[in-house]
Structure formats: structure tokens, C-alpha cells
Amino acid sequence: MRILHSRWSIAVLLGAIALAVVGMALGSALFSAKAAAPVSTYIVLYNAGARANQATLKAHGHTIIRDFSQAGLLIVRSSNPADLATMPGVSGVAQDGLHMKIPTDEGAAIKSAPGKPKGCSSTTKTCPFQWDMARMHLPQAWRTTQGSASVRVAVLDTGLRSTHEEVGSNYNAIASRSFVQPSPACPQDANTYSSTEDFNGHGTWTNLHVAGINGPLMTGIAPASTLINIRVLGACGSGTDSWILTGMLYGNEVGARIESMSLGGFLCADGIVPGSAYCGTKEQVGDQPVIYRAYQQVVNYLLKHGTLVIAASGNEHVQLDQQGRVRSVGSAAYSSPKNDPKNDLRGTTEIPGGLPGVVSVAAVNRITGLAPSKAATKFGQFGTGLRDQLTYYSNYGPRIDVSAPGGSRNYNIPKSDCLSDSCARLDPSAPTASDNPGDFGAWAVDASGKPCNTCYMNVQGTSMATPQVAGVAALALAAHPSLTATQLSQLLRRSVTEFFNTNATPPISSNPAQPTYNYSLDYSAPGISNRQMGSGVIDAAVAVN
């Protein structure tokens, strides 16, 4: 949302410059021509059944970058969006923008594990650090299947470190693509935008959790499935709508039956919402309803043509209704860790995790640690000793389909509410321990940001929970190859086990009298109902049997 405001600011600045140039020309009586509008990228939507007339578009000076007529969508370069809107069959035009990014996933220190890869898992046990896979009963599922090469899974993220020791021969580098383009928002991509490699770290974690090999410290959930890496986010962790929409449709073109999307953002899908901090005026809303429709149109197309999207619900700890709209007051410090009106996301809709037709994933923790004294936290604790708790950051509500292990800080409270290292830790409690509360996985870069083939990291987020479900979906298709995308979605919602304990994680404080109002948890409130965390915790053994 903040990026949107920057886009409008740039537009205003460009407009001012253009007016100044014209004024100077008129004043000197040397020029009388009107200044040309800048060329930008636009997303063009067509009505159901309508097709783009390429000849007409070209005759009007528009350049088609991507033709997705089959899904009723075009990506176009143009200096005249008003003319685009008059083309026959066009139902909407929106300027491309940076609305999507990696959810705020906080990680622990990067670890390295040099040495030859040796498998640490089997059909009777999981790797020591991978408590998440033990919770989902992967060894039991692996007795039935570890995936199938005929099942293609696409991960849309920041790319994949292809030489990491956890990457196997099941990685299809030929089918993998990057749709990232150079952007002033991320100078790091200037020379690497076309590469499918991961210069961030996040994408390597998500890719290899789905289908990494049985390596020295971890394994992927479906290591025998075919992995396709679609880079739609740059090194800075953000991507434009056109990159992401293109990546989604490309995944279907190359036969991916599952798309895992650990990314997200918020749009003003409903237009102007009075009182909303983000969607309260026409200027704030802009063309966002058209962008929302573009995502929904693509999801519908994918579902109809055999591809199921599995997406992160988001890390703002807000309640999402059945349509993905934000209904709760405040958020987990979306704008700033204080009482800030910009923390309130009401009026917006989460995408893609809020879109109907997408499998939306919430995150649960391992177990909530107990503080040795009240001095360890600012405001207290909740749910100590309990498992499968909604993480303090995860979104929740009627829109959630299933939960999955996403990792959380030891006491399952925000780092800003911690007063001790034990409270905030994601790593094991000791060098020889494997009690990490964070989700362990492969990472593409070392602590200095340089490429790394032996790096690993304990992280947390709905970004981590999402590939868990995508990996289980790949196993389910290997066991039940005739399932349609809709049937697979239904199966996943049934393929769960009950939450180990009743949830005690509270919502964000909505009481102005409380010190955490609008930006952190209401420590005095009862826990959010388990019914708002989906049908249960995803279970691989149930899915394959």
C-alpha cells in the first residue's frame, strides 16, 4: 500500500515537470506541440468471451508485451491508457505497480553445513531440525509416496540457488523462468533480473521445502516431484503485478498442477471505503479494483485449467472474511510499532491469499515456551506449554482453509514485546539441541549477502507454512493423479489433524486504553477460536491415504 502512494507521488511530479516544459515552450513562442505522456506498462482486462484485436491495438500505438487472451488479459506498453480503455471488449485498465512482496518473515542467524550431502530422513524419521515435517506425519506418508515426476509444482518467489546442496535432479531448470524486470525500486536487479537464481534467500527456502532432496540437514516434502522455479520477485523481495500475473499463467502453460505463492499484499478491491486509512479516497483507490479483478480472473482461469494456487494468508495478524477482506482493528505493526492509524488495514483485501479459489494458509507454532520470570516480557504471556498455537503474526478468519507449521519466536509474541533472548529466539537453545521454534530450511545467501550453497536458516512466517501445504498437495497428486484442481483443494481441506491444543493466541488490541492498541496483541483477551484457523493442521499421511 505504501508503494502505491509513492507511485502517485511520482505521477504528480512527472505531471508538474511536463506542465513546466509546456509553459516554457509557450512563453518563448518556440513550440506549440503538447508534451507526450510517458510510456508505462498497463494491465488490460477483457469482458468474458471478448478477444483482443491486436491489429487495432497496434494501429493505436500500443505495444503488446504479453498476450493472455485465453484468460482475458493483456500486458501492454502505452502512453495513452484512456485510449486503451476504449478498445472493444475492454473491461478495465490498470497501471502496473509494486503491490506484491514477501510477507514480513523474520529470520535467525544463517548457519552453514559444509560437507558432502548425506540423507538425514527416512520413511521412519524426519531430520532433527524439521519438527514441522514430523508434525505433518511425513514419514508415514513417504511409505506410500515421495512424489512423482509427472507432478509439476511451480514455486513463485525470489528464485532458487540452483547449486545449493539441497537441490536435486528433480529441479527442472529448463522450464524455470524469471519475469523480473529492472526497477528503480531495487537497484540490485539491474544486471541479474533475467536470472532464475535467488539473490534474496527466501525463494530457496520455499522451493526446497516443497521438493528439495534428502540432504545433510533437511529434505523437501515431495523430493520425487518435478520442481519448477518461477522468479516473480526481485532481490529486494517485491514484484509488480504484471510479473506475478505472468508467472501464474506461465506455470499453467508448462504443466504445473500446483503453484506455491509465499507472497502477498493488500488492495482496495471494493473501491472507496469511507474511513479506511488506505481506501478512503478516490486518489488512494486509483485503479486497484481492476488489479484485484485481474488476479481473480487469473485464479479462476488456472482453477478451470488444472492448476491450484496455494498462498500465504499474510503476516499482519488480521482477521480475513470469506472474501479476504480485513475485518479487524489494527495489525501486527504493519506500518509502525506504535498506535498508528496506518496499522489499520480495514477497507483492504488480501491477495492472493484472500482470493476465492486459492487455498489460503495460516501458520501455527511448535510449542510456546515459558518465561522464567515476568521480567522476560513487556506485557506477559499466553498459551505457555501449548502446541499448534496460531502464531502471533498469522492472519486468521473465515477465509483460512488450513493451517500448517510456520514457526514462531519461542514465547510466540512479537520481538518488540520481548525483553530476553530466550523470548525472541528462533534457533535451538544450545548448539547441540534441536528444539528450534523457528522453521528450518535452506537459504541462498550468507550473512553478508553472498551466494551460498551450504547455508540454512530458522525462519517464521506464513511464507513457511505455504510450501508445507504445496508439498503435501504434490504427494496427494502422486497418490491420486486423477484429481482435478478443485478436487485437490477439497482434499487438502479434509487432509488435516485436529489442533493439538485449543488456541490461546489473542487478536490485536482494539481497546484504545491499552498500551498495545492498534499494533500488538491484546494480552488480556481470550484466544482466537480454532475455527478461524481453517479445518485443522495439514497432514501428509491423511492426504496420501
C-alpha positions in Angstrom: 0.0 0.0 0.0 2.8 2.4 0.8 4.4 1.7 -2.6 1.1 2.8 -4.1 1.4 6.3 -2.6 5.0 6.5 -4.0 3.6 5.7 -7.4 1.1 8.6 -7.2 3.8 10.9 -5.9 5.9 10.1 -9.0 3.0 10.7 -11.3 2.3 14.1 -9.7 6.0 15.0 -10.1 6.1 13.9 -13.7 2.9 15.9 -14.4 4.4 19.0 -12.9 7.6 18.7 -15.0 5.5 18.2 -18.1 3.5 21.3 -17.4 6.6 23.3 -16.7 8.2 22.3 -20.0 5.0 23.2 -21.9 4.8 26.6 -20.1 8.4 27.4 -21.0 7.7 26.5 -24.7 4.6 28.7 -24.9 6.4 31.5 -23.2 9.2 31.5 -25.7 6.8 31.0 -28.6 9.2 28.4 -30.0 7.0 25.3 -29.6 3.2 24.7 -29.7 3.1 20.9 -29.6 1.6 19.2 -26.5 4.1 17.2 -24.4 3.8 13.4 -24.9 2.6 11.3 -22.0 5.2 8.9 -20.6 5.1 5.2 -21.7 4.1 2.8 -18.9 3.1 -0.8 -18.5 -0.7 -1.5 -18.2 -2.8 -4.5 -17.4 -5.8 -4.7 -19.7 -8.8 -6.8 -18.9 -11.4 -8.1 -21.3 -15.0 -9.0 -20.8 -15.9 -12.6 -20.7 -15.9 -14.1 -24.2 -14.2 -11.0 -25.7 -10.8 -11.2 -27.5 -8.1 -8.6 -28.0 -7.8 -7.2 -31.6 -4.0 -7.0 -31.8 -4.1 -5.1 -35.1 -6.3 -2.4 -33.7 -4.2 -2.1 -30.6 -1.0 -1.7 -32.7 -2.7 0.8 -35.0 -3.4 2.9 -32.0 0.2 2.9 -30.9 0.0 0.3 -28.1 2.6 -2.4 -27.7 1.5 -5.8 -26.5 4.1 -7.3 -24.1 2.2 -10.4 -23.1 -0.9 -11.8 -24.7 -3.0 -13.8 -22.3 -6.2 -13.6 -24.4 -7.1 -17.1 -23.2 -7.5 -15.6 -19.7 -9.0 -12.3 -20.9 -5.8 -10.3 -20.0 -3.1 -8.4 -21.8 0.1 -6.7 -20.6 0.6 -3.6 -22.7 3.1 -0.7 -23.0 1.3 2.5 -23.8 1.4 6.3 -23.4 -2.4 6.6 -23.7 -4.3 4.5 -21.1 -7.5 6.4 -21.9 -7.4 5.1 -25.4 -6.8 1.6 -24.2 -10.0 1.8 -22.2 -12.0 2.5 -25.4 -10.8 -0.7 -27.2 -13.7 -3.1 -28.0 -14.3 -5.6 -25.2 -12.0 -3.9 -22.6 -13.5 -4.0 -19.1 -10.7 -2.4 -17.2 -7.2 -0.8 -17.5 -4.7 -0.5 -14.6 -1.2 0.7 -14.4 1.3 -1.9 -13.4 2.6 -1.4 -9.8 4.6 -2.9 -7.0 1.8 -4.2 -4.8 3.2 -7.7 -4.0 6.1 -8.5 -1.7 7.4 -11.2 0.6 5.4 -11.2 3.9 7.5 -9.9 6.8 9.3 -13.1 7.8 11.9 -12.6 10.4 14.9 -15.0 10.5 17.6 -16.1 12.9 21.3 -16.2 12.1 22.4 -18.0 8.9 24.1 -21.3 9.5 26.4 -23.3 7.2 26.7 -27.0 6.9 29.7 -27.8 4.8 30.4 -31.4 3.7 29.0 -33.9 1.3 25.2 -34.3 1.4 24.1 -37.3 3.4 20.4 -38.1 3.8 19.1 -37.3 7.3 15.5 -38.5 6.8 13.8 -41.9 6.1 10.4 -43.4 6.0 10.6 -43.8 9.8 12.0 -40.4 10.8 12.4 -36.8 9.8 15.6 -34.7 10.0 16.2 -33.5 13.6 15.6 -29.8 12.9 12.5 -30.5 10.9 9.9 -30.7 13.6 7.4 -29.3 11.1 7.6 -32.5 9.0 7.2 -34.7 12.0 4.1 -32.8 12.9 2.6 -33.4 9.4 3.4 -37.1 9.6 5.7 -37.1 6.6 7.5 -40.4 7.4 4.1 -42.2 7.3 3.2 -40.5 4.0 6.6 -41.4 2.5 5.8 -45.1 3.0 3.2 -44.5 0.3 4.9 -42.0 -2.0 7.6 -39.3 -2.1 6.0 -37.7 -5.1 6.0 -38.3 -8.8 8.0 -36.8 -11.7 4.7 -36.4 -13.5 3.5 -33.9 -10.9 4.9 -30.5 -11.6 5.0 -27.9 -8.8 5.8 -24.3 -9.5 7.1 -22.0 -6.8 6.6 -18.3 -7.5 9.2 -16.4 -5.4 12.6 -14.7 -5.4 14.2 -17.6 -7.4 16.3 -20.6 -6.4 20.0 -21.0 -5.7 20.4 -23.9 -8.2 23.8 -25.0 -6.8 22.6 -25.4 -3.2 23.4 -28.8 -1.8 19.7 -29.5 -1.2 18.8 -29.1 -5.0 18.3 -32.4 -6.8 17.9 -33.7 -10.3 14.1 -33.2 -9.9 14.7 -29.5 -10.4 13.6 -28.5 -13.9 15.9 -25.6 -14.8 14.8 -25.6 -18.4 11.2 -24.9 -17.6 12.1 -22.4 -14.9 11.8 -18.7 -15.8 12.4 -15.2 -14.4 9.8 -12.5 -15.2 11.6 -9.8 -13.1 12.5 -6.6 -14.9 14.8 -3.8 -14.0 13.2 -1.4 -11.5 14.3 1.7 -9.7 12.8 0.2 -6.5 15.5 -2.5 -6.5 18.9 -1.5 -8.0 20.3 -4.9 -7.1 18.3 -6.4 -10.0 19.9 -4.1 -12.7 22.2 -6.9 -14.0 20.5 -10.0 -12.7 16.8 -9.5 -13.4 16.7 -12.2 -16.1 18.4 -14.8 -13.9 16.3 -17.5 -12.2 18.9 -17.6 -9.3 17.9 -16.4 -5.8 19.7 -13.3 -4.6 17.5 -12.9 -1.6 17.3 -16.3 0.2 13.5 -16.5 0.6 12.8 -18.4 -2.6 15.4 -21.0 -2.0 13.7 -21.8 1.4 10.3 -22.1 -0.2 11.4 -24.1 -3.3 13.4 -26.6 -1.4 10.8 -27.1 1.3 8.5 -28.3 -1.4 10.8 -30.5 -3.3 14.4 -30.4 -2.1 16.4 -33.7 -1.9 17.1 -35.7 1.2 20.3 -33.8 2.2 22.6 -33.3 5.1 20.3 -31.3 7.3 16.8 -31.3 5.7 14.6 -32.7 3.0 11.8 -31.5 0.9 8.3 -32.8 1.4 7.9 -34.2 -2.1 11.5 -34.8 -3.3 10.4 -37.0 -6.3 8.1 -34.4 -7.7 9.2 -32.1 -10.5 10.2 -28.6 -9.2 9.8 -25.5 -11.4 11.2 -22.2 -10.2 9.3 -19.1 -11.4 11.0 -15.9 -10.3 8.5 -13.1 -9.9 10.1 -11.2 -7.0 13.4 -9.3 -7.2 16.3 -9.4 -4.9 14.5 -6.8 -2.7 11.6 -9.2 -2.2 8.9 -7.3 -4.2 7.4 -7.6 -7.6 5.0 -5.9 -9.9 1.5 -7.2 -10.7 2.5 -7.9 -14.3 5.4 -10.1 -13.3 3.3 -12.1 -10.9 0.3 -12.5 -13.2 2.6 -13.5 -16.0 4.3 -16.0 -13.7 1.0 -17.5 -12.6 -0.2 -18.0 -16.2 3.2 -19.4 -17.3 3.1 -22.0 -14.6 -0.1 -23.4 -16.1 1.5 -23.3 -19.6 4.3 -25.5 -18.5 2.0 -28.0 -16.8 2.3 -27.1 -13.1 -0.7 -28.5 -11.3 0.3 -26.7 -8.1 1.5 -23.1 -7.6 3.0 -22.2 -4.3 2.9 -18.4 -3.6 4.6 -17.2 -0.4 3.9 -13.5 -1.2 1.1 -11.1 -0.7 -0.3 -7.6 -0.5 -3.4 -5.6 0.1 -5.6 -3.9 -2.5 -8.7 -1.6 -2.4 -10.8 -4.3 -4.1 -14.1 -2.7 -3.0 -13.2 0.8 -4.2 -13.7 3.7 -1.8 -14.4 2.6 1.8 -15.2 5.6 4.0 -12.9 5.9 7.0 -10.3 3.5 5.6 -6.7 4.7 6.1 -5.8 3.2 2.7 -9.0 3.2 0.6 -10.8 6.2 1.9 -10.5 8.4 -1.2 -10.6 8.2 -5.0 -6.9 9.1 -5.1 -6.0 6.2 -2.8 -8.1 3.7 -4.6 -6.9 4.5 -8.1 -7.2 1.5 -10.4 -6.8 -1.1 -7.7 -10.2 -2.7 -8.2 -9.1 -3.5 -11.7 -5.9 -5.1 -10.5 -7.9 -7.2 -8.0 -10.2 -8.4 -10.8 -7.1 -9.3 -12.8 -5.8 -11.6 -10.0 -9.3 -13.1 -9.5 -9.7 -13.7 -13.3 -6.3 -15.5 -13.4 -7.0 -17.6 -10.4 -10.4 -18.7 -11.9 -8.7 -19.5 -15.2 -6.0 -21.6 -13.5 -8.5 -23.5 -11.5 -10.5 -24.3 -14.6 -7.4 -25.4 -16.4 -5.9 -27.7 -13.8 -3.7 -25.5 -11.6 -4.3 -24.9 -8.0 -2.9 -21.9 -6.3 -1.8 -22.3 -2.6 -0.9 -19.0 -1.0 0.2 -17.4 2.3 -2.6 -15.7 4.2 -0.3 -13.0 5.4 1.7 -11.9 8.5 -0.3 -9.0 9.8 -2.4 -10.9 12.4 -5.7 -9.5 11.0 -9.0 -11.2 10.5 -10.0 -12.0 6.9 -13.6 -12.6 6.0 -14.7 -15.2 3.4 -13.7 -12.9 0.6 -10.3 -11.9 2.0 -11.4 -8.5 3.3 -9.7 -7.2 6.5 -12.3 -7.0 9.3 -10.3 -6.5 12.5 -8.9 -3.3 14.1 -5.2 -2.7 13.8 -2.4 -5.1 12.8 0.9 -6.6 13.9 2.7 -3.2 13.4 2.0 -3.1 9.6 3.1 0.5 9.4 5.0 1.0 12.7 5.3 -0.5 16.2 3.1 2.1 17.9 -0.5 3.4 17.8 -0.6 4.4 14.2 -3.7 4.9 12.0 -1.8 3.3 9.2 -1.7 0.0 11.1 -5.4 -0.4 10.5 -5.9 -2.3 7.2 -9.7 -2.2 7.2 -11.1 -1.5 3.8 -8.4 -3.5 2.0 -8.4 -7.1 0.7 -5.5 -9.6 1.0 -4.2 -11.0 -2.3 -3.5 -13.6 -3.5 -4.2 -15.4 -0.2 -7.6 -13.8 0.2 -8.9 -14.6 -3.3 -11.7 -17.1 -3.6 -10.4 -20.3 -5.3 -7.0 -20.0 -3.6 -6.0 -22.4 -0.8 -5.2 -19.9 2.0 -2.7 -21.0 4.6 -2.3 -19.8 8.2 0.7 -20.6 10.4 0.9 -22.5 13.8 3.9 -22.8 16.1 5.8 -25.7 17.6 5.2 -25.1 21.3 5.0 -21.9 23.3 7.9 -21.6 25.7 7.5 -20.5 29.4 9.3 -17.4 30.6 11.3 -17.9 33.8 10.1 -14.6 35.2 7.8 -11.7 34.4 11.0 -9.7 33.5 11.3 -11.6 30.3 8.4 -9.9 28.5 6.8 -6.5 28.5 3.2 -7.5 28.8 3.1 -11.1 29.9 2.4 -14.4 28.1 -0.4 -16.7 26.9 -0.6 -20.3 25.9 2.6 -21.5 27.6 3.3 -25.1 27.0 0.7 -25.4 24.3 1.2 -26.7 20.8 -0.3 -25.8 17.4 -1.0 -22.2 18.5 -1.9 -19.6 16.0 1.4 -17.7 15.6 1.3 -14.1 16.8 1.8 -12.8 13.2 -0.5 -15.1 11.2 -3.7 -13.9 9.6 -6.9 -15.8 10.5 -10.6 -15.8 10.0 -13.3 -17.4 7.8 -11.0 -17.1 4.7 -8.4 -19.6 6.0 -8.6 -23.1 4.5 -5.9 -24.9 6.5 -3.1 -24.3 9.0 0.5 -25.6 8.7 3.7 -25.2 10.7 5.2 -21.8 10.2 7.4 -21.4 13.2 7.3 -18.6 15.8 9.5 -17.0 18.4 10.0 -19.1 21.5 7.3 -17.3 23.5 5.1 -16.7 20.5 5.0 -12.9 20.9 6.4 -10.1 18.8 10.1 -9.4 19.2 9.3 -5.9 20.2 7.4 -7.3 23.2 10.4 -9.5 24.3 12.9 -8.5 27.0 15.1 -11.5 26.7 17.0 -13.5 24.1 15.1 -16.6 25.1 11.8 -14.9 24.4 12.8 -13.9 20.8 14.8 -16.9 19.7 14.1 -19.0 16.6 17.3 -21.1 16.8 17.9 -24.1 19.1 18.5 -23.3 22.8 22.1 -24.8 22.5 24.5 -25.8 19.8 23.8 -29.5 20.2 20.0 -29.1 20.6 17.2 -29.5 18.0 14.5 -27.6 19.9 14.4 -24.7 17.3 11.0 -22.9 17.5 11.7 -21.5 14.0 11.1 -23.3 10.7 14.4 -24.7 9.5 15.3 -24.7 5.8 17.8 -23.9 3.1 19.0 -20.3 2.4 20.6 -18.9 -0.7 22.9 -16.3 0.7 25.2 -16.0 3.7 25.2 -13.3 6.4 27.0 -10.8 4.0 24.5 -11.4 1.2 26.9 -13.5 -0.9 25.7 -16.7 -2.7 25.9 -19.7 -0.5 25.4 -23.4 -1.3 25.5 -24.7 2.3 23.5 -22.1 4.2 20.4 -22.8 6.3 18.2 -20.6 8.4 15.5 -20.8 11.1 12.7 -18.5 10.0 9.0 -17.9 10.7 6.0 -16.8 8.6 3.0 -17.9 6.6 5.6 -18.0 3.9 6.9 -21.1 5.6 3.5 -22.6 6.1 2.5 -22.3 2.5 5.1 -24.6 0.9 4.2 -27.2 3.5 0.7 -27.4 2.1 2.1 -27.2 -1.5 4.4 -30.2 -0.8 1.6 -32.2 0.7 -0.5 -31.4 -2.4 2.2 -32.8 -4.6 2.2 -36.0 -2.6 -1.6 -36.2 -2.8 -1.5 -35.9 -6.6 1.2 -38.6 -6.8 -1.2 -40.9 -4.8 -4.4 -39.6 -6.5 -3.3 -38.5 -10.0 -6.8 -38.2 -11.4 -7.8 -35.3 -9.1 -8.9 -32.1 -10.7 -7.7 -28.8 -9.2 -11.0 -28.3 -7.4 -11.0 -31.8 -6.0 -7.4 -31.4 -4.8 -8.4 -28.2 -3.0 -11.3 -30.1 -1.3 -9.0 -33.0 -0.4 -6.4 -30.7 1.2 -9.1 -29.1 3.5 -10.0 -32.7 4.6 -6.4 -33.9 4.9 -5.9 -32.5 8.4 -5.5 -33.5 12.0 -7.1 -31.6 14.9 -5.1 -28.8 16.6 -3.2 -30.4 19.4 -4.3 -27.7 21.9 -7.1 -25.1 22.0 -5.7 -21.8 20.7 -4.8 -19.2 23.2 -3.2 -16.5 20.9 -5.3 -13.3 21.2 -6.1 -10.8 18.5 -4.5 -7.3 18.1 -5.7 -4.9 20.8 -8.8 -2.9 19.8 -9.0 -1.1 23.1 -7.6 2.5 22.9 -6.9 2.4 26.7 -4.4 -0.5 26.3 -0.7 0.2 25.7 -0.7 -2.2 22.7 -3.7 -0.7 21.0 -3.6 -0.9 17.2 -0.2 -2.5 16.8 0.3 -5.5 19.1 -1.6 -8.3 20.9 -4.3 -7.9 23.5 -2.7 -9.9 26.3 -5.9 -9.8 28.3 -8.2 -11.2 25.6 -9.2 -14.8 25.1 -7.6 -16.8 22.3 -8.9 -16.6 18.8 -11.1 -19.6 18.0 -9.6 -22.6 16.3 -12.5 -22.3 13.9 -10.8 -19.2 12.5 -7.6 -21.2 11.7 -9.0 -23.4 9.0 -10.1 -27.0 9.1 -7.0 -28.2 11.0 -3.3 -28.8 10.6 -2.3 -30.2 7.2 -1.4 -33.9 7.4 0.5 -35.7 4.7 -0.3 -39.2 5.8 -4.0 -38.4 5.6 -3.6 -36.8 2.2 -2.0 -39.8 0.5 -4.2 -42.4 2.1 
